[in-house]
Amino acid sequence: MKSKRKAVSSGPAGSAGRRERREFSDEFKGEAVRLAAARRATGGTLTQVGRELDVRPDQLRAWSRRQGHASGAGIPGETVEQENRRLRREVAVLRQEQAFAKKVAVYFAKESR
């Protein structure tokens, strides 16, 4: 049974067509995963990294999974001491955010009475 798909034109008027499949070297993938991990550790997002590298965020996630670097598992090549320092900074920031959220909740609870 034949498939009844319409051909997508890739001319100037039909620029909404599919993108041609690109090949990435293992070196590029590794660097992209390292960059994404470093940016995520400093509060960046995969979407931002993807825009910079012209790669979809889900593709970065897939490369990361294949390389065995689950998100949040640290930055490849960082020592235990560096990871501890980074995680302590993250904990300090999260505690500050939590304390601020509590203060805001108290403020709005008083206002609503």
WOCORDA-V673494 format. One record per helix or strand of 2 or more residues. SS is the DSSP state (hx for helix, st for strand). FROM is the first residue (numbers start at 0). TO is the last residue. If there is no record, write none. Layout:
SS_FROM_TO + SS_FROM_TO
This chain:
hx_25_40 + hx_45_52 + hx_56_65 + hx_79_110
